Amino acid sequence: MNAKDILSRRFEKATFNGYKTDDVDEFLRELSSEFAQLQKDKNELERKLEVLADKIRAVSYTHLRAH
């Protein structure tokens, strides 16, 4: 699931005691925005983790060659 999936989600209209369409649409917009930001944060953290893993591998390799 991604932010676009959230925005494009549609619901059937309820006959009785349903939710207001505008309220649901606003909630989906907010949810989509938050989800998109979380996805960006996750991608950035994965990139940083990969950089750190590369540094650890480099240090390990250098340490092993020294002994």
N, C-alpha and C positions, 0 to 999 in steps of 0.2 A: 504494500500500500504506500502511496505517496500523496503529497499535498494535492496534486491534480485529481487523484481518485476521490479524495474527500470532497473537493469542490463540485465534482460532477455527480456525486451521489444524489439520487432522487428517491422520494418516498411517496407511497400512495396516500391519497387524501383520505382521512378518516371521516366516517359519516357523523359520528358523535364523539364529543370530548377529545377531539384531535388537537394537535399542537398548531400554533399559529405559524404559517409558512414563513413569514418574515423573521420570526424568532429562530426557527430552525436554520434558515439560510444564513442569518447573522452568526449563529453558533458555528456552522460549518466553515464560514469564512475565517473566523477566529481560530478554529481548530486547524484549518489548513495552514494558516500563517505560522502558528506555533510549531506545527509538524515540520514545515519547511525549514524553520530555524534550527530545530533539533537535528534534522538531517544534515544541515550545513555544519553544525557543531560536531556531529559524529564523524563526518568526513574529515574535518580538520584534525580531530583527535586521532583518527586512524593514520593520517599523514604524519603527525608528530610521533606517534608510536613507531611507525616504520623507520623514521629518522633515528630514533633512539635505539631501535633494534639493530640498525646498521652500525651505529657507533659501538654498541656492545660487541657485535661480531668482530669489528675491526680491532677493538682492544683485546678481545680474547685471542684473536689470531696473532696479534703482536706479542702478547704474553706467552703464548705457546711456542712461538718461534724463538723467544729469548731463553727458554729453558731447554 
